[in-house]
């Protein structure tokens, strides 16, 4: 096995492990912190600096992960 082939095999294995871990994370914890309010459910207005409820997460501080959203969409589309 050449060094390049060994490197590609190692990178492929790493990619498979990272993908499997993300799938497991989406299965165990389908909701992550909202990227707009960082899980606090409150955002600061741009000019007045007053906090108000976050409209991106409907005031929960949680957002569905992209992987879980893709899984739900595929499950809805496929019979
Ligand atoms: Zn939010």
PDB file of the backbone (N, CA, C, O) and the ligand in Angstrom, with CONECT records:
HET     ZN  A 101       1
ATOM      1  N   UNK A   1       0.851  -1.183   0.000  1.00  0.00           N
ATOM      2  CA  UNK A   1       0.000   0.000   0.000  1.00  0.00           C
ATOM      3  C   UNK A   1       0.895   1.244   0.000  1.00  0.00           C
ATOM      4  O   UNK A   1       1.789   1.389   0.834  1.00  0.00           O
ATOM      5  N   UNK A   2       0.635   2.116  -0.939  1.00  0.00           N
ATOM      6  CA  UNK A   2       1.450   3.333  -1.037  1.00  0.00           C
ATOM      7  C   UNK A   2       1.040   4.307   0.068  1.00  0.00           C
ATOM      8  O   UNK A   2      -0.058   4.197   0.612  1.00  0.00           O
ATOM      9  N   UNK A   3       1.896   5.237   0.394  1.00  0.00           N
ATOM     10  CA  UNK A   3       1.540   6.217   1.442  1.00  0.00           C
ATOM     11  C   UNK A   3       0.313   7.053   1.083  1.00  0.00           C
ATOM     12  O   UNK A   3      -0.475   7.414   1.957  1.00  0.00           O
ATOM     13  N   UNK A   4       0.155   7.359  -0.203  1.00  0.00           N
ATOM     14  CA  UNK A   4      -1.021   8.138  -0.625  1.00  0.00           C
ATOM     15  C   UNK A   4      -2.290   7.320  -0.407  1.00  0.00           C
ATOM     16  O   UNK A   4      -3.291   7.846   0.078  1.00  0.00           O
ATOM     17  N   UNK A   5      -2.252   6.046  -0.761  1.00  0.00           N
ATOM     18  CA  UNK A   5      -3.430   5.193  -0.582  1.00  0.00           C
ATOM     19  C   UNK A   5      -3.749   5.027   0.901  1.00  0.00           C
ATOM     20  O   UNK A   5      -4.915   5.005   1.294  1.00  0.00           O
ATOM     21  N   UNK A   6      -2.709   4.912   1.715  1.00  0.00           N
ATOM     22  CA  UNK A   6      -2.937   4.790   3.161  1.00  0.00           C
ATOM     23  C   UNK A   6      -3.550   6.069   3.718  1.00  0.00           C
ATOM     24  O   UNK A   6      -4.434   6.018   4.572  1.00  0.00           O
ATOM     25  N   UNK A   7      -3.079   7.214   3.234  1.00  0.00           N
ATOM     26  CA  UNK A   7      -3.627   8.493   3.681  1.00  0.00           C
ATOM     27  C   UNK A   7      -5.088   8.635   3.263  1.00  0.00           C
ATOM     28  O   UNK A   7      -5.917   9.088   4.053  1.00  0.00           O
ATOM     29  N   UNK A   8      -5.408   8.251   2.030  1.00  0.00           N
ATOM     30  CA  UNK A   8      -6.787   8.326   1.569  1.00  0.00           C
ATOM     31  C   UNK A   8      -7.682   7.372   2.347  1.00  0.00           C
ATOM     32  O   UNK A   8      -8.827   7.705   2.653  1.00  0.00           O
ATOM     33  N   UNK A   9      -7.176   6.205   2.666  1.00  0.00           N
ATOM     34  CA  UNK A   9      -7.961   5.252   3.451  1.00  0.00           C
ATOM     35  C   UNK A   9      -8.221   5.804   4.849  1.00  0.00           C
ATOM     36  O   UNK A   9      -9.325   5.677   5.378  1.00  0.00           O
ATOM     37  N   UNK A  10      -7.198   6.417   5.444  1.00  0.00           N
ATOM     38  CA  UNK A  10      -7.367   6.995   6.779  1.00  0.00           C
ATOM     39  C   UNK A  10      -8.366   8.145   6.747  1.00  0.00           C
ATOM     40  O   UNK A  10      -9.199   8.265   7.646  1.00  0.00           O
ATOM     41  N   UNK A  11      -8.294   8.997   5.719  1.00  0.00           N
ATOM     42  CA  UNK A  11      -9.240  10.112   5.603  1.00  0.00           C
ATOM     43  C   UNK A  11     -10.657   9.602   5.373  1.00  0.00           C
ATOM     44  O   UNK A  11     -11.611  10.153   5.922  1.00  0.00           O
ATOM     45  N   UNK A  12     -10.798   8.563   4.575  1.00  0.00           N
ATOM     46  CA  UNK A  12     -12.127   7.989   4.339  1.00  0.00           C
ATOM     47  C   UNK A  12     -12.698   7.414   5.626  1.00  0.00           C
ATOM     48  O   UNK A  12     -13.879   7.594   5.926  1.00  0.00           O
ATOM     49  N   UNK A  13     -11.861   6.725   6.382  1.00  0.00           N
ATOM     50  CA  UNK A  13     -12.313   6.161   7.650  1.00  0.00           C
ATOM     51  C   UNK A  13     -12.719   7.269   8.619  1.00  0.00           C
ATOM     52  O   UNK A  13     -13.723   7.153   9.321  1.00  0.00           O
ATOM     53  N   UNK A  14     -11.935   8.337   8.649  1.00  0.00           N
ATOM     54  CA  UNK A  14     -12.268   9.471   9.521  1.00  0.00           C
ATOM     55  C   UNK A  14     -13.595  10.107   9.114  1.00  0.00           C
ATOM     56  O   UNK A  14     -14.407  10.459   9.969  1.00  0.00           O
ATOM     57  N   UNK A  15     -13.810  10.252   7.812  1.00  0.00           N
ATOM     58  CA  UNK A  15     -15.066  10.825   7.323  1.00  0.00           C
ATOM     59  C   UNK A  15     -16.256   9.934   7.684  1.00  0.00           C
ATOM     60  O   UNK A  15     -17.321  10.432   8.050  1.00  0.00           O
ATOM     61  N   UNK A  16     -16.073   8.636   7.582  1.00  0.00           N
ATOM     62  CA  UNK A  16     -17.152   7.702   7.930  1.00  0.00           C
ATOM     63  C   UNK A  16     -17.458   7.795   9.419  1.00  0.00           C
ATOM     64  O   UNK A  16     -18.625   7.797   9.809  1.00  0.00           O
ATOM     65  N   UNK A  17     -16.427   7.872  10.254  1.00  0.00           N
ATOM     66  CA  UNK A  17     -16.630   7.950  11.702  1.00  0.00           C
ATOM     67  C   UNK A  17     -17.339   9.256  12.076  1.00  0.00           C
ATOM     68  O   UNK A  17     -18.254   9.251  12.899  1.00  0.00           O
ATOM     69  N   UNK A  18     -16.919  10.368  11.474  1.00  0.00           N
ATOM     70  CA  UNK A  18     -17.545  11.665  11.772  1.00  0.00           C
ATOM     71  C   UNK A  18     -19.007  11.653  11.337  1.00  0.00           C
ATOM     72  O   UNK A  18     -19.872  12.146  12.062  1.00  0.00           O
ATOM     73  N   UNK A  19     -19.291  11.097  10.163  1.00  0.00           N
ATOM     74  CA  UNK A  19     -20.674  11.019   9.682  1.00  0.00           C
ATOM     75  C   UNK A  19     -21.518  10.157  10.604  1.00  0.00           C
ATOM     76  O   UNK A  19     -22.647  10.524  10.929  1.00  0.00           O
ATOM     77  N   UNK A  20     -20.989   9.015  11.032  1.00  0.00           N
ATOM     78  CA  UNK A  20     -21.724   8.134  11.923  1.00  0.00           C
ATOM     79  C   UNK A  20     -21.999   8.829  13.259  1.00  0.00           C
ATOM     80  O   UNK A  20     -23.092   8.696  13.810  1.00  0.00           O
ATOM     81  N   UNK A  21     -21.022   9.565  13.779  1.00  0.00           N
ATOM     82  CA  UNK A  21     -21.222  10.289  15.042  1.00  0.00           C
ATOM     83  C   UNK A  21     -22.304  11.359  14.889  1.00  0.00           C
ATOM     84  O   UNK A  21     -23.106  11.557  15.802  1.00  0.00           O
ATOM     85  N   UNK A  22     -22.337  12.054  13.742  1.00  0.00           N
ATOM     86  CA  UNK A  22     -23.362  13.075  13.534  1.00  0.00           C
ATOM     87  C   UNK A  22     -24.748  12.443  13.424  1.00  0.00           C
ATOM     88  O   UNK A  22     -25.722  12.983  13.949  1.00  0.00           O
ATOM     89  N   UNK A  23     -24.836  11.305  12.746  1.00  0.00           N
ATOM     90  CA  UNK A  23     -26.121  10.598  12.651  1.00  0.00           C
ATOM     91  C   UNK A  23     -26.581  10.177  14.037  1.00  0.00           C
ATOM     92  O   UNK A  23     -27.759  10.306  14.371  1.00  0.00           O
ATOM     93  N   UNK A  24     -25.659   9.675  14.841  1.00  0.00           N
ATOM     94  CA  UNK A  24     -25.995   9.274  16.207  1.00  0.00           C
ATOM     95  C   UNK A  24     -26.446  10.480  17.036  1.00  0.00           C
ATOM     96  O   UNK A  24     -27.394  10.383  17.816  1.00  0.00           O
ATOM     97  N   UNK A  25     -25.760  11.621  16.861  1.00  0.00           N
ATOM     98  CA  UNK A  25     -26.141  12.838  17.579  1.00  0.00           C
ATOM     99  C   UNK A  25     -27.534  13.302  17.163  1.00  0.00           C
ATOM    100  O   UNK A  25     -28.325  13.717  18.010  1.00  0.00           O
ATOM    101  N   UNK A  26     -27.844  13.237  15.857  1.00  0.00           N
ATOM    102  CA  UNK A  26     -29.170  13.633  15.379  1.00  0.00           C
ATOM    103  C   UNK A  26     -30.240  12.693  15.908  1.00  0.00           C
ATOM    104  O   UNK A  26     -31.386  13.106  16.089  1.00  0.00           O
ATOM    105  N   UNK A  27     -29.891  11.443  16.160  1.00  0.00           N
ATOM    106  CA  UNK A  27     -30.871  10.488  16.667  1.00  0.00           C
ATOM    107  C   UNK A  27     -31.087  10.694  18.168  1.00  0.00           C
ATOM    108  O   UNK A  27     -32.221  10.643  18.645  1.00  0.00           O
ATOM    109  N   UNK A  28     -30.014  10.922  18.906  1.00  0.00           N
ATOM    110  CA  UNK A  28     -30.110  11.055  20.359  1.00  0.00           C
ATOM    111  C   UNK A  28     -30.634  12.434  20.757  1.00  0.00           C
ATOM    112  O   UNK A  28     -31.529  12.542  21.595  1.00  0.00           O
ATOM    113  N   UNK A  29     -30.079  13.485  20.155  1.00  0.00           N
ATOM    114  CA  UNK A  29     -30.500  14.853  20.488  1.00  0.00           C
ATOM    115  C   UNK A  29     -30.875  15.579  19.199  1.00  0.00           C
ATOM    116  O   UNK A  29     -30.025  16.236  18.597  1.00  0.00           O
ATOM    117  N   UNK A  30     -32.134  15.473  18.765  1.00  0.00           N
ATOM    118  CA  UNK A  30     -32.510  16.066  17.485  1.00  0.00           C
ATOM    119  C   UNK A  30     -32.532  17.597  17.499  1.00  0.00           C
ATOM    120  O   UNK A  30     -32.493  18.225  16.441  1.00  0.00           O
ATOM    121  N   UNK A  31     -32.595  18.193  18.680  1.00  0.00           N
ATOM    122  CA  UNK A  31     -32.627  19.654  18.761  1.00  0.00           C
ATOM    123  C   UNK A  31     -31.297  20.194  19.259  1.00  0.00           C
ATOM    124  O   UNK A  31     -30.707  19.659  20.197  1.00  0.00           O
ATOM    125  N   UNK A  32     -30.827  21.274  18.612  1.00  0.00           N
ATOM    126  CA  UNK A  32     -29.623  21.961  19.039  1.00  0.00           C
ATOM    127  C   UNK A  32     -29.968  23.378  19.443  1.00  0.00           C
ATOM    128  O   UNK A  32     -31.112  23.810  19.300  1.00  0.00           O
ATOM    129  N   UNK A  33     -28.986  24.102  19.947  1.00  0.00           N
ATOM    130  CA  UNK A  33     -29.215  25.491  20.341  1.00  0.00           C
ATOM    131  C   UNK A  33     -29.434  26.343  19.098  1.00  0.00           C
ATOM    132  O   UNK A  33     -28.797  26.135  18.065  1.00  0.00           O
ATOM    133  N   UNK A  34     -30.331  27.292  19.214  1.00  0.00           N
ATOM    134  CA  UNK A  34     -30.630  28.198  18.105  1.00  0.00           C
ATOM    135  C   UNK A  34     -29.392  29.049  17.809  1.00  0.00           C
ATOM    136  O   UNK A  34     -28.827  29.636  18.732  1.00  0.00           O
ATOM    137  N   UNK A  35     -28.953  29.131  16.544  1.00  0.00           N
ATOM    138  CA  UNK A  35     -27.753  29.911  16.243  1.00  0.00           C
ATOM    139  C   UNK A  35     -27.967  31.419  16.353  1.00  0.00           C
ATOM    140  O   UNK A  35     -26.996  32.169  16.448  1.00  0.00           O
ATOM    141  N   UNK A  36     -29.200  31.867  16.343  1.00  0.00           N
ATOM    142  CA  UNK A  36     -29.462  33.308  16.423  1.00  0.00           C
ATOM    143  C   UNK A  36     -29.418  33.812  17.867  1.00  0.00           C
ATOM    144  O   UNK A  36     -28.871  34.880  18.141  1.00  0.00           O
ATOM    145  N   UNK A  37     -29.994  33.039  18.781  1.00  0.00           N
ATOM    146  CA  UNK A  37     -30.042  33.493  20.172  1.00  0.00           C
ATOM    147  C   UNK A  37     -29.133  32.650  21.067  1.00  0.00           C
ATOM    148  O   UNK A  37     -29.068  32.894  22.272  1.00  0.00           O
ATOM    149  N   UNK A  38     -28.434  31.671  20.507  1.00  0.00           N
ATOM    150  CA  UNK A  38     -27.505  30.805  21.243  1.00  0.00           C
ATOM    151  C   UNK A  38     -28.197  30.072  22.388  1.00  0.00           C
ATOM    152  O   UNK A  38     -27.590  29.838  23.434  1.00  0.00           O
ATOM    153  N   UNK A  39     -29.449  29.713  22.197  1.00  0.00           N
ATOM    154  CA  UNK A  39     -30.174  28.928  23.185  1.00  0.00           C
ATOM    155  C   UNK A  39     -30.824  29.727  24.286  1.00  0.00           C
ATOM    156  O   UNK A  39     -31.411  29.141  25.195  1.00  0.00           O
ATOM    157  N   UNK A  40     -30.742  31.054  24.242  1.00  0.00           N
ATOM    158  CA  UNK A  40     -31.317  31.871  25.306  1.00  0.00           C
ATOM    159  C   UNK A  40     -32.765  32.252  25.023  1.00  0.00           C
ATOM    160  O   UNK A  40     -33.463  32.698  25.934  1.00  0.00           O
ATOM    161  N   UNK A  41     -33.237  32.089  23.786  1.00  0.00           N
ATOM    162  CA  UNK A  41     -34.584  32.429  23.344  1.00  0.00           C
ATOM    163  C   UNK A  41     -34.853  33.930  23.361  1.00  0.00           C
ATOM    164  O   UNK A  41     -35.998  34.347  23.186  1.00  0.00           O
ATOM    165  N   UNK A  42     -33.836  34.741  23.567  1.00  0.00           N
ATOM    166  CA  UNK A  42     -33.985  36.197  23.544  1.00  0.00           C
ATOM    167  C   UNK A  42     -32.925  36.776  22.617  1.00  0.00           C
ATOM    168  O   UNK A  42     -31.783  36.315  22.605  1.00  0.00           O
ATOM    169  N   UNK A  43     -33.296  37.766  21.856  1.00  0.00           N
ATOM    170  CA  UNK A  43     -32.337  38.449  20.997  1.00  0.00           C
ATOM    171  C   UNK A  43     -32.358  39.938  21.305  1.00  0.00           C
ATOM    172  O   UNK A  43     -33.320  40.467  21.862  1.00  0.00           O
ATOM    173  N   UNK A  44     -31.291  40.583  20.933  1.00  0.00           N
ATOM    174  CA  UNK A  44     -31.168  42.013  21.167  1.00  0.00           C
ATOM    175  C   UNK A  44     -31.545  42.746  19.886  1.00  0.00           C
ATOM    176  O   UNK A  44     -31.108  42.362  18.801  1.00  0.00           O
ATOM    177  N   UNK A  45     -32.330  43.767  19.998  1.00  0.00           N
ATOM    178  CA  UNK A  45     -32.650  44.534  18.804  1.00  0.00           C
ATOM    179  C   UNK A  45     -31.416  45.312  18.359  1.00  0.00           C
ATOM    180  O   UNK A  45     -30.544  45.632  19.167  1.00  0.00           O
ATOM    181  N   UNK A  46     -31.357  45.606  17.087  1.00  0.00           N
ATOM    182  CA  UNK A  46     -30.138  46.164  16.510  1.00  0.00           C
ATOM    183  C   UNK A  46     -29.846  47.583  16.993  1.00  0.00           C
ATOM    184  O   UNK A  46     -28.686  47.927  17.220  1.00  0.00           O
ATOM    185  N   UNK A  47     -30.867  48.402  17.152  1.00  0.00           N
ATOM    186  CA  UNK A  47     -30.635  49.817  17.451  1.00  0.00           C
ATOM    187  C   UNK A  47     -30.880  50.180  18.909  1.00  0.00           C
ATOM    188  O   UNK A  47     -30.109  50.931  19.506  1.00  0.00           O
ATOM    189  N   UNK A  48     -31.941  49.653  19.473  1.00  0.00           N
ATOM    190  CA  UNK A  48     -32.278  50.076  20.835  1.00  0.00           C
ATOM    191  C   UNK A  48     -31.640  49.219  21.911  1.00  0.00           C
ATOM    192  O   UNK A  48     -31.679  49.585  23.085  1.00  0.00           O
ATOM    193  N   UNK A  49     -31.044  48.070  21.538  1.00  0.00           N
ATOM    194  CA  UNK A  49     -30.373  47.160  22.473  1.00  0.00           C
ATOM    195  C   UNK A  49     -31.339  46.557  23.490  1.00  0.00           C
ATOM    196  O   UNK A  49     -30.911  46.094  24.548  1.00  0.00           O
ATOM    197  N   UNK A  50     -32.632  46.558  23.185  1.00  0.00           N
ATOM    198  CA  UNK A  50     -33.592  45.901  24.068  1.00  0.00           C
ATOM    199  C   UNK A  50     -33.699  44.442  23.672  1.00  0.00           C
ATOM    200  O   UNK A  50     -33.626  44.112  22.488  1.00  0.00           O
ATOM    201  N   UNK A  51     -33.872  43.565  24.654  1.00  0.00           N
ATOM    202  CA  UNK A  51     -34.035  42.155  24.324  1.00  0.00           C
ATOM    203  C   UNK A  51     -35.502  41.886  24.015  1.00  0.00           C
ATOM    204  O   UNK A  51     -36.408  42.511  24.567  1.00  0.00           O
ATOM    205  N   UNK A  52     -35.696  40.939  23.119  1.00  0.00           N
ATOM    206  CA  UNK A  52     -37.050  40.539  22.745  1.00  0.00           C
ATOM    207  C   UNK A  52     -37.011  39.046  22.426  1.00  0.00           C
ATOM    208  O   UNK A  52     -35.936  38.491  22.196  1.00  0.00           O
ATOM    209  N   UNK A  53     -38.173  38.392  22.412  1.00  0.00           N
ATOM    210  CA  UNK A  53     -38.194  36.956  22.124  1.00  0.00           C
ATOM    211  C   UNK A  53     -37.654  36.669  20.725  1.00  0.00           C
ATOM    212  O   UNK A  53     -37.913  37.414  19.780  1.00  0.00           O
ATOM    213  N   UNK A  54     -36.900  35.577  20.611  1.00  0.00           N
ATOM    214  CA  UNK A  54     -36.294  35.197  19.332  1.00  0.00           C
ATOM    215  C   UNK A  54     -37.374  34.645  18.414  1.00  0.00           C
ATOM    216  O   UNK A  54     -38.112  33.737  18.795  1.00  0.00           O
ATOM    217  N   UNK A  55     -37.469  35.191  17.205  1.00  0.00           N
ATOM    218  CA  UNK A  55     -38.498  34.738  16.274  1.00  0.00           C
ATOM    219  C   UNK A  55     -38.024  33.570  15.426  1.00  0.00           C
ATOM    220  O   UNK A  55     -38.836  32.915  14.772  1.00  0.00           O
ATOM    221  N   UNK A  56     -36.711  33.294  15.426  1.00  0.00           N
ATOM    222  CA  UNK A  56     -36.195  32.202  14.606  1.00  0.00           C
ATOM    223  C   UNK A  56     -36.501  30.841  15.214  1.00  0.00           C
ATOM    224  O   UNK A  56     -36.664  29.861  14.487  1.00  0.00           O
ATOM    225  N   UNK A  57     -36.581  30.772  16.524  1.00  0.00           N
ATOM    226  CA  UNK A  57     -36.828  29.488  17.192  1.00  0.00           C
ATOM    227  C   UNK A  57     -38.175  29.479  17.907  1.00  0.00           C
ATOM    228  O   UNK A  57     -38.430  28.585  18.714  1.00  0.00           O
ATOM    229  N   UNK A  58     -39.036  30.445  17.632  1.00  0.00           N
ATOM    230  CA  UNK A  58     -40.345  30.555  18.281  1.00  0.00           C
ATOM    231  C   UNK A  58     -40.227  30.596  19.798  1.00  0.00           C
ATOM    232  O   UNK A  58     -41.021  29.967  20.497  1.00  0.00           O
ATOM    233  N   UNK A  59     -39.263  31.316  20.306  1.00  0.00           N
ATOM    234  CA  UNK A  59     -39.066  31.579  21.736  1.00  0.00           C
ATOM    235  C   UNK A  59     -38.730  30.333  22.547  1.00  0.00           C
ATOM    236  O   UNK A  59     -38.987  30.304  23.750  1.00  0.00           O
ATOM    237  N   UNK A  60     -38.158  29.296  21.917  1.00  0.00           N
ATOM    238  CA  UNK A  60     -37.788  28.088  22.649  1.00  0.00           C
ATOM    239  C   UNK A  60     -36.291  27.971  22.879  1.00  0.00           C
ATOM    240  O   UNK A  60     -35.875  27.289  23.815  1.00  0.00           O
ATOM    241  N   UNK A  61     -35.475  28.606  22.066  1.00  0.00           N
ATOM    242  CA  UNK A  61     -34.028  28.479  22.167  1.00  0.00           C
ATOM    243  C   UNK A  61     -33.501  27.232  21.480  1.00  0.00           C
ATOM    244  O   UNK A  61     -32.299  26.970  21.521  1.00  0.00           O
ATOM    245  N   UNK A  62     -34.376  26.456  20.849  1.00  0.00           N
ATOM    246  CA  UNK A  62     -33.975  25.193  20.221  1.00  0.00           C
ATOM    247  C   UNK A  62     -34.292  25.222  18.733  1.00  0.00           C
ATOM    248  O   UNK A  62     -35.292  25.805  18.314  1.00  0.00           O
ATOM    249  N   UNK A  63     -33.446  24.598  17.950  1.00  0.00           N
ATOM    250  CA  UNK A  63     -33.676  24.435  16.515  1.00  0.00           C
ATOM    251  C   UNK A  63     -33.437  22.981  16.148  1.00  0.00           C
ATOM    252  O   UNK A  63     -32.581  22.320  16.735  1.00  0.00           O
ATOM    253  N   UNK A  64     -34.196  22.482  15.174  1.00  0.00           N
ATOM    254  CA  UNK A  64     -33.999  21.128  14.695  1.00  0.00           C
ATOM    255  C   UNK A  64     -32.693  21.071  13.909  1.00  0.00           C
ATOM    256  O   UNK A  64     -32.442  21.925  13.059  1.00  0.00           O
ATOM    257  N   UNK A  65     -31.861  20.068  14.191  1.00  0.00           N
ATOM    258  CA  UNK A  65     -30.576  19.956  13.490  1.00  0.00           C
ATOM    259  C   UNK A  65     -30.808  19.703  12.004  1.00  0.00           C
ATOM    260  O   UNK A  65     -31.840  19.153  11.617  1.00  0.00           O
ATOM    261  N   UNK A  66     -29.848  20.104  11.172  1.00  0.00           N
ATOM    262  CA  UNK A  66     -29.982  19.959   9.721  1.00  0.00           C
ATOM    263  C   UNK A  66     -30.084  18.493   9.332  1.00  0.00           C
ATOM    264  O   UNK A  66     -30.852  18.148   8.434  1.00  0.00           O
ATOM    265  N   UNK A  67     -29.332  17.635   9.982  1.00  0.00           N
ATOM    266  CA  UNK A  67     -29.387  16.213   9.666  1.00  0.00           C
ATOM    267  C   UNK A  67     -30.736  15.615  10.003  1.00  0.00           C
ATOM    268  O   UNK A  67     -31.256  14.795   9.247  1.00  0.00           O
ATOM    269  N   UNK A  68     -31.304  16.007  11.116  1.00  0.00           N
ATOM    270  CA  UNK A  68     -32.613  15.499  11.502  1.00  0.00           C
ATOM    271  C   UNK A  68     -33.695  16.038  10.569  1.00  0.00           C
ATOM    272  O   UNK A  68     -34.646  15.329  10.240  1.00  0.00           O
ATOM    273  N   UNK A  69     -33.546  17.308  10.139  1.00  0.00           N
ATOM    274  CA  UNK A  69     -34.491  17.890   9.187  1.00  0.00           C
ATOM    275  C   UNK A  69     -34.437  17.131   7.857  1.00  0.00           C
ATOM    276  O   UNK A  69     -35.475  16.867   7.250  1.00  0.00           O
ATOM    277  N   UNK A  70     -33.227  16.780   7.405  1.00  0.00           N
ATOM    278  CA  UNK A  70     -33.083  16.009   6.165  1.00  0.00           C
ATOM    279  C   UNK A  70     -33.689  14.620   6.322  1.00  0.00           C
ATOM    280  O   UNK A  70     -34.342  14.118   5.407  1.00  0.00           O
ATOM    281  N   UNK A  71     -33.474  13.997   7.483  1.00  0.00           N
ATOM    282  CA  UNK A  71     -34.043  12.672   7.733  1.00  0.00           C
ATOM    283  C   UNK A  71     -35.568  12.736   7.723  1.00  0.00           C
ATOM    284  O   UNK A  71     -36.216  11.880   7.121  1.00  0.00           O
ATOM    285  N   UNK A  72     -36.145  13.733   8.376  1.00  0.00           N
ATOM    286  CA  UNK A  72     -37.601  13.876   8.400  1.00  0.00           C
ATOM    287  C   UNK A  72     -38.157  14.099   6.995  1.00  0.00           C
ATOM    288  O   UNK A  72     -39.200  13.546   6.644  1.00  0.00           O
ATOM    289  N   UNK A  73     -37.465  14.904   6.195  1.00  0.00           N
ATOM    290  CA  UNK A  73     -37.920  15.156   4.830  1.00  0.00           C
ATOM    291  C   UNK A  73     -37.870  13.883   3.996  1.00  0.00           C
ATOM    292  O   UNK A  73     -38.814  13.581   3.266  1.00  0.00           O
ATOM    293  N   UNK A  74     -36.763  13.129   4.102  1.00  0.00           N
ATOM    294  CA  UNK A  74     -36.655  11.868   3.364  1.00  0.00           C
ATOM    295  C   UNK A  74     -37.710  10.867   3.810  1.00  0.00           C
ATOM    296  O   UNK A  74     -38.269  10.137   2.990  1.00  0.00           O
ATOM    297  N   UNK A  75     -37.980  10.834   5.102  1.00  0.00           N
ATOM    298  CA  UNK A  75     -38.982   9.890   5.609  1.00  0.00           C
ATOM    299  C   UNK A  75     -40.368  10.251   5.103  1.00  0.00           C
ATOM    300  O   UNK A  75     -41.193   9.371   4.856  1.00  0.00           O
ATOM    301  N   UNK A  76     -40.631  11.567   4.945  1.00  0.00           N
ATOM    302  CA  UNK A  76     -41.913  12.000   4.417  1.00  0.00           C
ATOM    303  C   UNK A  76     -42.045  11.696   2.924  1.00  0.00           C
ATOM    304  O   UNK A  76     -43.125  11.346   2.448  1.00  0.00           O
ATOM    305  N   UNK A  77     -40.922  11.834   2.181  1.00  0.00           N
ATOM    306  CA  UNK A  77     -40.975  11.648   0.727  1.00  0.00           C
ATOM    307  C   UNK A  77     -41.026  10.183   0.327  1.00  0.00           C
ATOM    308  O   UNK A  77     -41.737   9.811  -0.607  1.00  0.00           O
ATOM    309  N   UNK A  78     -40.268   9.349   1.040  1.00  0.00           N
ATOM    310  CA  UNK A  78     -40.197   7.926   0.680  1.00  0.00           C
ATOM    311  C   UNK A  78     -41.363   7.178   1.316  1.00  0.00           C
ATOM    312  O   UNK A  78     -41.737   7.464   2.453  1.00  0.00           O
ATOM    313  N   UNK A  79     -41.927   6.243   0.604  1.00  0.00           N
ATOM    314  CA  UNK A  79     -43.071   5.499   1.151  1.00  0.00           C
ATOM    315  C   UNK A  79     -42.665   4.513   2.245  1.00  0.00           C
ATOM    316  O   UNK A  79     -43.517   3.818   2.797  1.00  0.00           O
TER     317      UNK A  79
HETATM  318 ZN    ZN A 101     -33.556  31.548  18.873  1.00  0.00          ZN
END
